[in-house]
């Protein structure tokens, strides 16, 4: 039996739910939402699964677009909050490494800033591939590996200007680190980009889109800081359609 608090998310769920409104934080509101929703619009899925849905924010956004969206999260408090905020939604408790849904069930599977939280990356990607319908897509938003590598080292400062720097750490080594902010204490993974790519490629998936989106707007200092060290990326993978032979 797995401990849902193994990476701190169960203990941190109340603080996360309090701070995460429908608007979201800087990364979601100003960087990722527009390109993520643009891909949903372009793909026109009838059904979608949000893996690690949290309090259900992106499920609610897809539902407003007419998508039959299902959310799965390992934290019961997150699922309860999602159900309260979206009574007509469909939310379930479950780990990404063992999704409680049928094979080939969804036109679209979404992982919105969740891969960094997942211990069993290869198992989770295999599960996402399993539940994606042939011809369907897996849409991923994640932290870049350069940014998670800099977190391994911690901040450094320029001797001449005092500017906060983000040096690369042990980039090729996978490491799991504790982070604390705004009442949250959680663990995130640093993994090199090759680890993520190999996990998807090993499932026979085809990379169709890759992007490192820029902020649309937002507080000027946050935008300038992001331009100095972008830290978000998007990938879209296709599950090949079944052969007609």
N, C-alpha and C positions, 0 to 999 in steps of 0.2 A: 504494500500500500504506500503510495507516494505522499509525501508531505507537501501540501499546496503552498506552504510557507518556506520551502527549501531555498528560494532565492529572494525572500523578503517581501514578495508581493502581497501575501495575505495580510501581514501586519501593516503594510503601507497602503492598502486599498482605501481605507477611509480618507486619508489625506489626498490620494489621487482623485477620488470621486468628488471631493470638495473643490479641488482646483481645476478640474477638467469640465468646463461648460461645453455647450454646443459649439462655441467659437474655437475652442482648443488653444494650445500654446503657440508660441512663435513658429516652431517647426511645422506644425500642422496648418495653422491659419494662413501664414504668409509664404510658405515654401511648397508644401506637399499637396494640400487639398486640391488646388486648381488642376495640376497635371494628373493627379490620381483620378479625379472625377472626369477629366477629359478622356482618359482611357476607358473608364466605365461607359461613358457616352458613346465612344467610338465602337466599343465591342458589343454594346446592346445586349447584355446577358439577360435572360429571364430569371435565372437563379444564381445566387452568390453565397459563398461561405466566408465569413470573416474569422480567421484563426487568431485567437488572442484578442477578442473583441473588446475586452475591458468593459467599460460602462456603456458600450454600444453606440458610441458616437458615429462611426463610419457606417454601421448598419442602418442607422436612422437616415443618414444622408443618401445611401443607396435606395432605401425604401421610398424616399420622396421622389426618386427618379423612376419609380415603378418596378424596381427589382425586388423579387422575393428573396430577401436577405436573411440568412441564418447566422447567429453568432455563437462561437464556442470559446470558453475561457476556463482556466483551471481554478479560478478563485470564486467561491460561491458568493461572496459579497459583491463582486463585480457583476456577476450574472443577475443577482437580485436588483442591483441598481439599474442595469440595462432594462430589465422587465418593468420596473417602476416608471422609467422614462419613456418606454415604448411598449405599452400594454399589448399592442397588436403584433409585436415582434415575436421572433422565435429564437430563444436563447437557451444554451445548454452548458452544463459544467463538464469539462473534459480537457485533457492534456493534448497538445499538438502532436505528440508522438503516438497517440492512440485515439484518433478522432472518432467520436460516436456517431458516424454517419456512413451511409452505404457507398459502395464503389460507384464511380462515374456519375455522381449525383448532381454536380454543379457545373454550370457554364463558366463560372468565374470563381476562383479562390483567391482571397486577399490575405496578405500578411503585412499589416501596416505597423511598422516599427516594433515587431515582435521577435524576429529571428535572434536579436541580441539577448533576449531573455531566455531562450530555449536551450536546455542542456543537450538534448539529443538531436542535434541539427539534422543528421542524415536520416534518422527515423522520421522526423517531422516533415522533411521534404518528400520522403517516400509516401507518407500519408497524404500530403497535399496532392501529389501526383495521382494517388489511388482514387481520391474522391472527385477529381476533375474529369469531366466528360471528355471523350475523344474529340479533338478539335477545340477544346476549351483552353482557357488561359489561367495562369497563376501570376498575379500582380503583387509585386513586392516593393515596399519602401523600407529602407534600412539605413543605419549609420554607415558612412564610408569606413573602410578599414584603416585608412590613414588617420582619421579622427579618433577611432578607438585605440589605435596604437599610441597616439599622443597621450591618451588618458593613462596608459600604463606608466608613463614617465612622470606625469604631473606637470604643472606649469613651470616654465622657466622665464626669466626676464632679461631683456636686452640691457647690457651694461651701459650703453650710450644713451638710449632713449627711455628706458624703463618699460617699454612695451612688453606686454605679456606674450610669450611665445609658446608654441605647441610642437616641441620636437618629437620626432618619431622614436618609439620605444622598440621593444623586441617584436618587430612587425611579423615575422614568420612563425612566432610561437603563439599558440592559442592560450589565452589567459582569462580567468574569470575574476572580476573585481567588484568590491563593494563601493557604492556611491550613496551619498547622503545629501539631500537638499529639500527644503520646504516641507519637512515632516516625513519625507520618504527615506527609506533605507533599503536599497535593492541591489542585486547583483546583475551585472551585464557582462557579456562575453566580448573579448576582442578575438577576431579571427581574420586571417589574411583573406583578401578577395578571392584568391584561388580556392580556398576551402569552400566558400559559398558557391562558386561556379561549378566546382566538381560535384557538389551535392546535387545540384539540379541536372547537370549533364549526365550523371550516372543513372538518372531515371529516364533517359532517352528524350528529355525535353529539349525544345528548340528555343533559343533566345531570339525574341522578336523585337524587343525595345530595350534600350538602356539610356538613362538620363541622369544628369546631376543638376537638378533644377535650381534656379536662382530665386531669391525672394521677389515677390511681386511688389511688395510695399512693406510697411512696418516701421517701427522706431528707427530713425536714421542711424544711430550708433550700432544697433543690432544688425542692420543691413550692412554697414561698413565692416563690422567684425566678421560677419558671415562671408563677405567677399574675400577677406584675408585668409580664411580657412573654412571653405565649404565642408559640410559634414553629413550631407544627406544624398542618397542615390535611389534610383528606381530601376527595377528590372521587370520585364514581362516575358514569361515563358509559355510556350504552346505545347500542349500534349497532342502528339500526332493523331490524326484521325485513323480509325481502324481501316485496314486494307479491305478492298472490295473483293479480293481474290478468294 
